[in-house]
Amino acid sequence: MKLQGLLAGAALMLAACGGGGDEEVATLSAPVVSDVTVSSDLSAVGSRDAATYWGNLESDLESAIAAQFIGQTGPDGVRLLVDVDELSIASFFESQAGASDGRLTGTVTVLDGTTGEPLGLYTVSATADQAMTQIPSEPGTRVQTVPATSSEFYSALLRAFAVGVADAVNQGGTPAPA
């Protein structure tokens, strides 16, 4: 009983010495990004319709990811290396039937901008459903239907993937399996 009283008293003393609630709590800030590099190869293309966009995939995706880090860029920031593992877009007939199997998946490696030391490795994926949330619509209107084979859907899929990259990098995300 005395031991419990002693422990309770010590806990109260530590709490009292902990300081007031006015102190600022240290939080991790979002990293500064200096470079985004995307690589893909033809084996990543999972559908005939996706092959239409493959030639521009790297530069389009670099731009979409860079747009997520506006205000977080600098020469000494981290480098993001994105290796696209899969790009698939539903065919015209699949999209007419309501199939939503469009997907963009890749591995994101975060490197220290000065030393090149790996800081993180994440698997990021964007689905057709996530892409649909990236398609702008007028306020008060229903969600717009966009064919999965359209360039608008492709751009939305890239934006959804870029949001996933930003979330992983800014919040630590879920690491990829080693």
C-alpha positions in Angstrom: 0.0 0.0 0.0 2.9 2.4 0.9 4.5 1.5 -2.5 1.4 2.5 -4.4 1.1 5.8 -2.4 4.8 6.5 -3.1 4.4 5.8 -6.9 1.2 8.0 -7.0 3.0 10.8 -5.3 6.0 10.6 -7.6 3.7 10.6 -10.6 2.0 13.8 -9.3 5.4 15.4 -8.8 6.5 14.6 -12.3 3.2 15.9 -13.7 3.7 19.1 -11.8 7.2 19.5 -13.0 6.2 18.9 -16.6 5.5 22.5 -17.2 2.4 24.4 -18.3 0.3 23.7 -21.3 1.7 26.8 -23.1 4.8 25.0 -24.5 4.8 24.3 -28.2 4.8 20.6 -29.0 7.4 19.5 -31.5 6.0 18.1 -34.7 7.6 16.8 -37.8 7.3 19.1 -40.7 6.7 18.2 -44.3 10.0 17.6 -46.1 11.3 20.0 -48.7 11.6 18.4 -52.1 14.4 19.2 -54.6 13.7 16.7 -57.4 11.2 14.2 -58.7 12.3 11.5 -61.2 9.8 9.0 -62.6 10.9 5.9 -64.5 8.8 3.2 -66.2 9.2 0.6 -68.8 6.9 -1.0 -71.3 6.4 -4.0 -69.0 4.6 -1.7 -66.5 1.8 -1.2 -69.1 -1.0 -3.5 -68.3 -3.5 -2.7 -71.1 -3.6 -1.8 -74.7 -5.4 1.5 -73.9 -2.7 2.4 -71.3 0.0 2.0 -74.0 -1.5 5.1 -75.7 -0.3 7.2 -72.7 2.9 5.4 -71.9 5.2 7.7 -74.0 4.4 10.7 -71.9 3.8 8.9 -68.6 7.2 9.9 -67.0 7.0 13.6 -67.7 3.2 13.8 -67.0 3.6 12.0 -63.6 6.6 14.1 -62.6 4.5 17.3 -63.2 1.6 15.9 -61.3 3.8 15.0 -58.3 5.7 18.3 -58.4 2.3 20.1 -58.2 1.7 18.4 -54.9 4.8 19.9 -53.4 4.3 23.6 -54.4 5.7 25.6 -51.5 7.8 22.7 -50.3 10.6 22.9 -52.7 14.2 23.8 -52.3 17.7 22.9 -53.5 18.7 21.0 -50.4 15.5 19.0 -50.2 14.8 15.2 -50.6 14.8 13.6 -54.0 11.9 11.4 -54.9 12.5 8.5 -57.3 9.3 6.9 -58.6 9.4 3.5 -60.4 6.1 2.8 -62.0 5.2 -0.9 -61.7 1.8 -0.9 -63.3 -0.4 1.3 -65.5 -3.7 -0.1 -66.7 -6.7 1.6 -68.0 -10.0 -0.2 -68.8 -10.8 -0.7 -72.4 -13.7 1.2 -74.0 -15.9 -1.9 -73.7 -14.9 -2.5 -70.1 -15.5 1.1 -69.1 -19.0 1.0 -70.8 -19.8 -2.1 -68.8 -18.9 -0.2 -65.6 -15.6 -1.9 -64.9 -13.2 0.2 -62.9 -9.9 -1.6 -63.1 -7.8 1.4 -64.0 -4.8 1.4 -61.7 -1.4 3.1 -61.4 1.1 1.6 -58.9 4.6 2.4 -58.2 7.4 2.4 -55.7 8.6 5.7 -54.3 12.1 6.0 -52.9 12.9 9.1 -50.8 16.6 10.0 -50.8 18.5 12.6 -48.8 19.2 15.4 -51.3 22.8 15.9 -50.2 24.0 12.4 -49.3 21.8 10.3 -51.4 21.0 8.1 -48.4 17.7 6.3 -48.6 15.2 7.8 -46.1 12.0 5.9 -47.1 10.5 3.4 -49.5 6.8 3.4 -50.2 4.4 1.6 -52.4 1.7 3.9 -53.8 -1.3 2.9 -55.8 -4.2 4.9 -57.3 -7.4 3.2 -58.5 -10.1 4.2 -60.9 -12.3 5.1 -57.9 -9.7 7.4 -56.5 -9.2 9.0 -60.0 -12.9 9.8 -60.2 -12.5 12.0 -57.1 -9.9 14.0 -59.0 -12.2 14.9 -61.9 -13.5 18.4 -61.5 -17.2 19.0 -61.5 -19.4 22.0 -61.2 -20.8 22.7 -57.7 -24.3 21.2 -57.4 -23.9 18.8 -60.2 -23.7 15.0 -60.0 -20.3 13.3 -60.4 -19.3 13.5 -64.0 -19.0 10.2 -66.0 -15.7 10.0 -67.8 -14.7 7.1 -70.0 -11.7 5.2 -68.5 -10.0 5.5 -71.9 -10.1 9.3 -72.0 -7.2 11.6 -71.5 -9.2 13.3 -68.7 -9.4 9.9 -66.8 -5.6 9.4 -67.4 -4.9 12.9 -65.9 -7.1 12.2 -63.0 -5.4 8.9 -62.3 -2.0 10.7 -62.3 -3.4 13.3 -59.9 -4.7 10.6 -57.6 -1.3 8.9 -57.6 0.4 12.2 -57.0 -1.8 12.8 -53.9 -0.9 9.3 -52.7 2.8 10.1 -53.1 2.5 13.4 -51.2 0.6 11.7 -48.4 3.2 9.0 -48.1 6.1 11.4 -48.1 4.5 14.0 -45.9 3.0 11.6 -43.3 5.5 8.8 -43.5 2.9 6.6 -45.2 3.1 2.8 -45.2 6.6 1.5 -46.0 6.9 -0.9 -48.9 8.0 -4.4 -48.1 11.8 -4.8 -48.1 
